[in-house]
Amino acid sequence: MDSFALTNANVLTDGGFRSGLAVLVEGGRIAALAPESGLPAGIVRRDLGGGQLLPGFIDVQVNGGGGVLFNNAPTVEALRAIAAGHRRFGSTGLLPTLISDDADIMRAAVAAVRQAIAEGVPGILGIHLEGPYIAPERKGTHDAGKFRVPDAAEIEMATALDNGVTLITLAPERVPADTIRAMVARGAKVAAGHTAANYAQARAGLDAGITGFTHLYNAMTPLQGREPGVVGAALEDPHSWCGVIVDGVHVHPASLRVALAAKPRGKILLVTDAMPMVGSDDPSFDLYGETIVAKDGVVRNAAGALAGSALDMASAVRNTVGLLGLPLEEAARMASTYPARFLGIDDRRGRIAPGCVADLVLLDGALQVRETWIGGVPWQA
């Protein structure tokens, strides 16, 4: 169907939830929002059964899914599997995330994302390079043997994607300010993460062009009375965005509520940091030659460090409502509109508004995903 109307839903518009409103889709985009009573004669209608129709979720940190880890298979086929694994949980856009690795793997990953976008693989918006320009002291499950400071050639390679968004997570105390500026000048979004920086070093990174913080609170220096650290710099700065993993494991709900109170509305966004078990029946995967298994929904390596998550975006939204006490409207925006703003694509994604791509997710009363649309093409749970 090239043209149809979605009806009988509670629609999250720019102005809040609206009932009695139809979403008209033409050629993969939202053509109009119109009263159901005034729809053109003959238009195909889809009755959504009174569910919650939200902008499709956008996840900027997806290490894997559908049984595939991007580091282990930096290919277009792997990207198809990862995106499909997350689609059933409402993620209609994502940044496949490559954790610290060798330059040849990074180069292959960038090339695979470029090809996937060119081929129109549903849901692939760009790439997130999480490392290898990070700090050994806050490495988490990353392999410190891969860490390095990028030279001019590597900056060019890391920012070579020319048809999608590039996000680079780095430690500002390890990377010169001029290097951060060079990455930003080449179109990359830069975030601080896996960093042992003090407040002054984090602030210098912000001044050089950092606009985000990767999985706030995790793998960074904490807020203390006499040394605010990276967390303090993130919470103080009104302009930057912070990704948060709302799974009840990575960060205590009280700490997340502090962040929500400190930052301007719209600057906290949900991420999953998902590993291959999302969208797969296999709870294990290999990372750097080590088999890692999720136990009771928690993913740790042999040393006990958290190794990503088994979280999906729909669960993150439910947790934001249930653990943090936020209304569904705000939780949904944290999963869609705010990530789109962070990436600079909110003029066309992350909203249910005329002119936007018809990336949508339908939730039932229990906030379970019933259907998603990417570019107006449906996928039913």
C-alpha positions as CSV (number, residue, x, y, z in Angstrom):
1,M,0.0,0.0,0.0
2,D,1.5,3.3,-1.1
3,S,-1.2,5.3,0.5
4,F,-3.3,4.5,3.6
5,A,-4.7,5.9,6.9
6,L,-4.0,4.7,10.4
7,T,-7.1,5.1,12.5
8,N,-8.5,4.4,16.0
9,A,-5.3,5.0,18.0
10,N,-4.0,7.4,20.6
11,V,-1.5,9.3,18.5
12,L,1.6,11.0,20.0
13,T,1.9,14.3,18.1
14,D,4.2,17.2,18.6
15,G,1.5,18.6,20.9
16,G,0.9,15.5,22.9
17,F,-1.4,12.5,22.6
18,R,-4.5,13.0,20.4
19,S,-7.4,10.6,19.8
20,G,-9.8,10.7,16.9
21,L,-6.9,11.6,14.6
22,A,-5.9,9.7,11.5
23,V,-2.3,9.4,10.3
24,L,-2.2,9.6,6.5
25,V,0.8,7.9,4.9
26,E,1.8,8.4,1.3
27,G,5.0,7.2,-0.3
28,G,6.6,6.2,3.0
29,R,6.1,9.6,4.6
30,I,3.4,11.1,6.8
31,A,1.3,13.2,4.5
32,A,-1.1,14.7,7.1
33,L,-2.7,14.3,10.4
34,A,-6.5,14.7,10.0
35,P,-9.7,14.1,11.9
36,E,-10.9,10.6,11.2
37,S,-14.3,12.0,10.3
38,G,-12.9,14.0,7.4
39,L,-10.8,11.3,5.6
40,P,-11.0,11.2,1.8
41,A,-13.5,8.8,0.3
42,G,-11.9,5.5,-0.8
43,I,-8.7,5.7,1.2
44,V,-7.5,2.5,2.7
45,R,-7.9,2.5,6.5
46,R,-6.1,0.5,9.1
47,D,-7.9,0.2,12.4
48,L,-5.3,0.1,15.2
49,G,-7.7,-1.1,17.9
50,G,-7.3,1.9,20.2
51,G,-3.5,1.3,20.8
52,Q,-0.8,3.9,21.4
53,L,0.8,5.1,18.2
54,L,4.3,6.5,18.8
55,P,7.2,7.7,16.7
56,G,9.5,4.7,16.0
57,F,12.2,4.3,18.5
58,I,15.8,5.4,17.6
59,D,18.6,3.7,19.4
60,V,22.1,5.2,19.1
61,Q,23.9,2.4,20.8
62,V,23.3,-1.1,19.5
63,N,26.3,-3.5,19.6
64,G,24.3,-6.4,18.3
65,G,21.0,-8.2,17.9
66,G,19.4,-11.1,16.2
67,G,22.2,-13.3,17.4
68,V,24.9,-11.1,15.7
69,L,27.7,-8.9,17.2
70,F,28.7,-6.2,14.8
71,N,32.4,-6.5,15.8
72,N,32.4,-10.2,14.8
73,A,30.6,-9.6,11.5
74,P,31.0,-6.1,10.0
75,T,28.9,-6.9,7.0
76,V,25.7,-5.8,5.4
77,E,24.1,-9.2,6.1
78,A,24.9,-8.7,9.8
79,L,23.3,-5.3,9.8
80,R,20.2,-6.7,8.3
81,A,20.0,-9.3,11.1
82,I,20.7,-6.8,13.9
83,A,18.1,-4.3,12.6
84,A,15.5,-7.1,12.2
85,G,16.2,-8.3,15.7
86,H,15.5,-4.9,17.2
87,R,12.5,-4.1,14.9
88,R,10.2,-6.3,16.8
89,F,10.8,-4.1,19.8
90,G,9.9,-0.9,18.1
91,S,13.3,0.3,17.0
92,T,12.8,1.7,13.6
93,G,16.2,3.4,13.5
94,L,19.6,2.6,15.0
95,L,23.3,3.2,15.0
96,P,25.1,-0.2,14.8
97,T,27.9,0.2,17.4
98,L,31.4,-1.0,17.0
99,I,33.3,-1.3,20.2
100,S,37.1,-0.8,20.3
101,D,38.8,-2.7,17.6
102,D,41.6,-2.7,15.0
103,A,41.6,-0.2,12.2
104,D,40.8,-2.8,9.5
105,I,37.6,-3.9,11.4
106,M,36.6,-0.2,11.8
107,R,37.2,0.4,8.1
108,A,35.1,-2.7,7.2
109,A,32.3,-1.6,9.5
110,V,32.1,1.9,8.0
111,A,32.0,0.4,4.5
112,A,29.3,-2.1,5.5
113,V,27.1,0.7,7.0
114,R,27.6,2.9,3.9
115,Q,26.5,0.0,1.7
116,A,23.6,-0.9,3.9
117,I,22.2,2.6,3.8
118,A,22.8,2.8,0.0
119,E,20.8,-0.5,-0.3
120,G,18.0,0.8,1.9
121,V,18.4,-1.8,4.7
122,P,15.5,-0.8,7.0
123,G,16.5,1.0,10.2
124,I,20.2,1.7,9.6
125,L,20.9,5.4,10.2
126,G,24.7,5.5,10.5
127,I,27.4,4.1,12.8
128,H,28.6,4.5,16.4
129,L,32.3,4.0,17.0
130,E,32.5,3.4,20.7
131,G,36.3,3.6,21.1
132,P,39.1,2.8,20.6
133,Y,40.0,6.3,21.7
134,I,39.1,5.6,25.3
135,A,40.7,5.2,28.8
136,P,42.1,2.0,30.2
137,E,41.0,3.0,33.6
138,R,37.4,3.0,32.5
139,K,37.5,0.3,29.8
140,G,34.6,-1.8,31.0
141,T,34.6,-4.9,28.7
142,H,36.6,-3.2,26.0
143,D,40.0,-4.6,25.1
144,A,42.7,-2.1,26.2
145,G,45.1,-3.6,23.7
146,K,43.0,-1.9,20.9
147,F,43.2,1.6,22.5
148,R,45.1,4.3,20.7
149,V,45.1,8.0,19.8
150,P,44.0,8.6,16.2
151,D,46.3,10.3,13.7
152,A,45.1,12.3,10.7
153,A,44.7,9.2,8.5
154,E,42.6,7.5,11.2
155,I,40.4,10.6,11.7
156,E,39.7,10.5,8.0
157,M,38.8,6.8,8.1
158,A,36.6,7.1,11.2
159,T,34.6,9.9,9.7
160,A,34.4,8.6,6.2
161,L,30.7,7.7,6.2
162,D,29.1,10.0,3.7
163,N,25.5,8.9,3.6
164,G,24.6,8.5,7.3
165,V,25.3,9.8,10.8
166,T,28.7,9.1,12.5
167,L,28.9,9.1,16.3
168,I,32.2,8.7,18.0
169,T,32.6,7.9,21.7
170,L,36.0,8.9,23.1
171,A,37.8,9.9,26.3
172,P,38.5,13.7,26.2
173,E,41.6,13.4,28.4
174,R,43.1,10.9,25.9
175,V,42.3,12.8,22.6
176,P,43.6,16.2,21.8
177,A,41.1,19.0,21.5
178,D,42.2,19.7,18.0
179,T,41.4,16.1,17.1
180,I,37.9,16.4,18.5
181,R,37.5,19.6,16.5
182,A,38.7,17.8,13.3
183,M,36.1,15.0,13.8
184,V,33.3,17.5,14.3
185,A,34.5,19.5,11.3
186,R,34.2,16.3,9.2
187,G,30.6,15.9,10.3
188,A,30.8,13.5,13.2
189,K,28.9,13.7,16.5
190,V,31.3,13.2,19.4
191,A,30.4,11.9,22.8
192,A,32.5,11.4,26.0
193,G,32.5,7.9,27.4
194,H,34.7,5.3,28.9
195,T,36.7,8.2,30.4
196,A,38.8,8.9,33.5
197,A,38.7,12.6,32.8
198,N,38.3,15.1,35.6
199,Y,35.8,18.0,35.4
200,A,38.2,20.4,33.8
201,Q,39.2,17.8,31.1
202,A,35.5,17.0,30.4
203,R,34.7,20.7,30.2
204,A,37.5,21.2,27.7
205,G,36.1,18.4,25.6
206,L,32.7,20.1,25.6
207,D,34.3,23.3,24.5
208,A,36.1,21.4,21.7
209,G,32.8,20.1,20.3
210,I,31.6,17.1,22.4
211,T,27.8,17.1,22.4
212,G,27.0,13.8,24.2
213,F,27.8,11.5,27.0
214,T,27.7,7.7,26.4
215,H,25.7,5.7,29.0
216,L,25.7,8.3,31.7
217,Y,27.2,7.2,35.0
218,N,28.7,4.1,33.6
219,A,32.4,3.9,32.7
220,M,33.1,7.6,33.7
221,T,34.3,9.5,36.8
222,P,31.6,10.2,39.3
223,L,30.2,13.4,40.7
224,Q,31.9,14.2,44.1
225,G,31.8,17.3,46.3
226,R,35.3,18.6,45.4
227,E,35.7,17.0,42.0
228,P,32.6,17.0,39.8
229,G,34.1,14.6,37.4
230,V,32.6,13.7,34.0
231,V,29.1,13.1,35.5
232,G,29.2,16.5,37.1
233,A,30.2,18.1,33.8
234,A,27.4,16.2,32.0
235,L,24.7,17.2,34.4
236,E,25.8,20.8,34.6
237,D,26.0,21.4,30.9
238,P,22.6,22.5,29.5
239,H,23.5,21.9,25.8
240,S,24.7,18.3,25.7
241,W,22.7,15.1,25.5
242,C,23.1,12.1,27.8
243,G,22.3,8.5,26.9
244,V,21.0,6.3,29.7
245,I,20.4,2.6,30.1
246,V,17.2,2.1,32.0
247,D,17.3,-1.6,32.9
248,G,17.5,-1.4,36.7
249,V,21.0,-2.7,36.6
250,H,23.3,-0.2,35.0
251,V,22.1,2.8,37.0
252,H,20.0,3.1,40.1
253,P,16.6,4.7,39.4
254,A,17.3,7.5,41.9
255,S,20.5,8.5,40.0
256,L,18.5,8.6,36.8
257,R,15.9,10.8,38.4
258,V,18.7,13.1,39.6
259,A,19.9,13.4,36.0
260,L,16.3,14.1,34.7
261,A,16.0,16.8,37.3
262,A,19.4,18.4,36.5
263,K,19.2,18.4,32.7
264,P,16.9,20.5,30.6
265,R,13.9,18.5,29.2
266,G,14.9,16.7,26.0
267,K,18.5,16.2,26.8
268,I,18.2,12.6,28.3
269,L,17.7,9.9,25.7
270,L,17.2,6.1,26.1
271,V,19.8,3.7,24.7
272,T,20.0,-0.1,25.0
273,D,23.7,-0.9,24.7
274,A,22.2,-4.1,23.3
275,M,24.2,-7.3,22.7
276,P,23.3,-10.2,20.3
277,M,20.7,-11.9,22.5
278,V,18.2,-9.1,21.8
279,G,15.9,-10.6,19.2
280,S,17.5,-14.0,19.6
281,D,16.9,-17.2,21.6
282,D,20.7,-17.6,22.3
283,P,21.8,-15.9,25.5
284,S,25.5,-16.1,24.7
285,F,27.9,-14.6,22.3
286,D,31.7,-14.3,21.7
287,L,33.6,-11.1,22.3
288,Y,37.3,-10.8,21.9
289,G,37.5,-14.6,22.0
290,E,35.6,-14.9,25.3
291,T,32.1,-16.4,25.5
292,I,29.8,-14.1,27.4
293,V,26.4,-15.3,28.7
294,A,23.4,-13.3,30.0
295,K,22.2,-14.5,33.3
296,D,18.9,-13.3,34.7
297,G,18.9,-10.6,32.0
298,V,22.3,-9.2,33.0
299,V,25.3,-9.4,30.7
300,R,28.8,-9.6,32.3
301,N,32.2,-10.9,31.2
302,A,34.3,-13.4,33.2
303,A,35.8,-10.5,35.2
304,G,32.4,-9.4,36.3
305,A,32.3,-6.2,34.3
306,L,29.0,-5.3,32.6
307,A,29.3,-6.2,29.0
308,G,26.5,-4.3,27.3
309,S,22.9,-5.4,28.0
310,A,20.1,-7.6,27.0
311,L,17.7,-4.6,27.0
312,D,15.4,-3.8,24.1
313,M,14.0,-0.3,23.5
314,A,10.4,-1.2,24.3
315,S,11.5,-2.6,27.7
316,A,13.5,0.6,28.2
317,V,10.3,2.7,27.6
318,R,8.3,0.5,30.0
319,N,11.1,0.8,32.6
320,T,11.1,4.5,32.2
321,V,7.4,4.6,33.0
322,G,7.6,2.0,35.8
323,L,10.9,2.7,37.5
324,L,11.2,6.4,37.0
325,G,7.6,7.4,37.1
326,L,7.5,9.3,33.9
327,P,4.4,9.5,31.7
328,L,4.4,7.5,28.5
329,E,4.5,10.6,26.4
330,E,7.9,11.6,27.9
331,A,9.3,8.1,27.9
332,A,8.4,7.7,24.2
333,R,10.1,11.0,23.3
334,M,13.2,9.9,25.1
335,A,13.2,6.9,22.8
336,S,12.4,8.7,19.6
337,T,12.3,12.5,19.4
338,Y,15.3,13.3,21.6
339,P,17.6,10.8,20.0
340,A,16.6,12.3,16.6
341,R,17.5,15.8,17.9
342,F,20.8,14.5,19.2
343,L,21.6,13.1,15.7
344,G,20.3,16.2,13.9
345,I,17.6,14.3,12.0
346,D,14.5,15.4,13.9
347,D,13.3,17.3,10.8
348,R,12.4,14.0,9.3
349,R,12.5,11.3,12.0
350,G,11.5,10.8,15.6
351,R,8.1,12.6,15.3
352,I,4.6,12.0,14.0
353,A,4.2,15.1,11.9
354,P,3.6,15.9,8.2
355,G,6.7,15.5,6.1
356,C,8.4,13.0,8.5
357,V,9.3,9.5,7.4
358,A,6.5,7.1,8.5
359,D,8.6,5.3,11.1
360,L,6.0,4.3,13.7
361,V,5.4,1.8,16.6
362,L,2.1,0.6,18.0
363,L,1.9,-0.3,21.6
364,D,-1.0,-2.0,23.4
365,G,-2.3,-1.2,26.9
366,A,0.5,-3.2,28.5
367,L,3.0,-1.2,26.4
368,Q,4.0,-4.2,24.4
369,V,4.8,-3.7,20.7
370,R,2.1,-4.9,18.3
371,E,3.4,-3.4,15.0
372,T,6.1,-1.2,13.6
373,W,6.4,0.6,10.3
374,I,9.6,1.7,8.7
375,G,9.1,4.1,5.8
376,G,5.4,3.1,5.9
377,V,6.2,-0.6,5.5
378,P,4.6,-2.6,8.3
379,W,6.2,-5.4,10.4
380,Q,3.8,-7.2,12.8
381,A,4.9,-8.7,16.1
